[in-house]
Amino acid sequence: MLTNLHKLNSLKGLILGTLLLGLFLILDGTLCIFKRITGLPCPSCGMTRAFISLINGDINLAFTFHPLWPLVLIIPIIILLHYYPKQKPVIGKRVYNILLGILLFLIIAVYLYRMYLYFPYIAPMDYNPNNLINSIWSIFR
């Protein structure tokens, strides 16, 4: 009986902590969890703005916000071609691994290039000083 009560209290604490963290993360309007926690933009920062621009018909602006937005459409296709159909995949394991390696290289290279050009002043590659790490650090100062 005591273990069930302990599990219930742990679950309540986990739910409460998750809700508080979620509230903290959305207070300043930053949707990117990585940026909200660290203050640094993540490799996909600007992707939401890119798709909003794309929906509004402005492809050039979409590429400005994130030049790799088409990968969001291409990666699921590569995964589907590798895993389905189960009998004989269209893309073999070697080709699949090479494609994923190329995509990973592209993501890292574009991220580093964008950090070099735009960080910390130009959105979406700007710095968020109201991040969780700074908030916790200020408590201990």
C-alpha positions in Angstrom: 0.0 0.0 0.0 2.8 2.4 0.9 4.6 1.8 -2.4 1.4 2.6 -4.4 1.1 5.9 -2.4 4.7 6.6 -3.1 4.2 6.0 -6.8 1.2 8.3 -6.8 3.1 11.1 -5.1 6.0 10.6 -7.5 3.6 10.8 -10.4 2.0 14.0 -9.0 5.4 15.5 -8.6 6.4 14.6 -12.1 3.2 16.1 -13.6 3.5 19.2 -11.5 7.2 19.6 -12.5 6.3 19.1 -16.1 3.6 21.7 -16.0 5.8 24.2 -14.3 8.6 23.6 -16.8 6.1 24.0 -19.6 4.8 27.2 -18.2 8.3 28.5 -17.7 9.2 27.6 -21.3 6.3 29.5 -22.9 6.3 32.6 -20.7 8.5 34.6 -23.1 7.0 33.2 -26.3 10.0 31.1 -27.3 8.8 27.8 -28.7 12.2 26.2 -29.1 12.8 24.2 -25.9 16.6 24.0 -26.6 16.8 27.8 -26.9 14.6 28.4 -23.9 16.8 26.2 -21.7 20.3 27.1 -23.0 19.7 30.5 -24.6 21.4 29.2 -27.8 19.6 28.6 -31.0 19.2 24.9 -32.0 20.1 23.6 -35.5 16.4 23.8 -36.5 15.8 27.3 -35.2 13.8 29.2 -37.9 12.1 26.1 -39.3 8.7 27.1 -38.0 9.1 30.6 -39.5 10.3 29.0 -42.7 7.1 26.9 -43.0 4.9 29.8 -42.1 6.6 31.8 -44.9 6.2 28.9 -47.3 2.5 28.6 -46.4 2.2 32.3 -47.2 3.8 31.7 -50.5 7.1 33.4 -49.8 9.7 30.7 -50.7 12.6 33.2 -50.6 11.8 34.2 -47.1 11.4 30.5 -46.1 15.0 29.9 -47.3 16.1 33.0 -45.3 14.7 31.7 -42.1 16.1 28.2 -42.6 17.8 27.0 -45.8 17.2 23.4 -45.0 13.5 23.5 -44.6 13.0 21.0 -47.5 14.7 18.4 -45.5 11.7 18.2 -43.2 9.8 16.9 -46.3 12.7 14.7 -47.7 13.8 12.9 -44.5 10.4 11.1 -43.9 10.4 9.9 -47.6 14.0 8.5 -47.1 12.9 6.7 -44.0 9.7 5.3 -45.6 11.7 4.1 -48.6 14.1 2.3 -46.3 11.7 0.6 -43.9 8.7 0.0 -46.2 8.0 -2.4 -47.8 9.4 -4.8 -45.3 10.3 -7.6 -47.8 12.7 -5.6 -50.0 13.4 -1.9 -49.2 13.7 0.5 -52.0 16.8 2.0 -50.3 19.3 -0.4 -49.0 21.0 -0.1 -45.6 24.3 1.2 -47.0 22.6 3.9 -49.2 20.3 4.7 -46.2 23.3 5.2 -43.9 25.1 7.3 -46.5 22.1 9.5 -47.0 21.6 10.0 -43.3 25.3 10.8 -42.9 25.1 13.4 -45.7 22.0 15.0 -44.1 23.6 15.1 -40.7 26.7 16.8 -42.2 24.5 19.3 -44.0 22.6 20.1 -40.8 25.7 20.6 -38.8 27.5 22.6 -41.5 24.5 24.9 -42.0 24.1 25.4 -38.3 27.8 26.3 -37.8 27.6 28.7 -40.8 24.5 30.4 -39.5 26.0 30.7 -36.0 29.0 32.3 -37.5 27.0 34.8 -39.6 24.1 35.7 -37.4 24.7 34.7 -33.7 24.0 36.4 -31.3 22.1 39.4 -32.8 20.0 38.3 -35.8 16.8 36.2 -35.3 16.2 33.3 -35.3 19.9 32.8 -34.5 19.9 35.3 -31.6 20.7 34.7 -28.0 17.9 34.3 -25.4 19.1 35.9 -22.1 16.0 34.7 -20.3 16.9 31.1 -20.5 16.5 28.5 -17.8 20.2 28.0 -17.2 20.6 31.8 -16.5 17.6 31.8 -14.3 18.9 28.9 -12.2 22.4 30.4 -12.2 21.0 33.7 -10.9 19.5 32.0 -7.9 22.9 30.7 -6.8 24.7 34.0 -7.3 
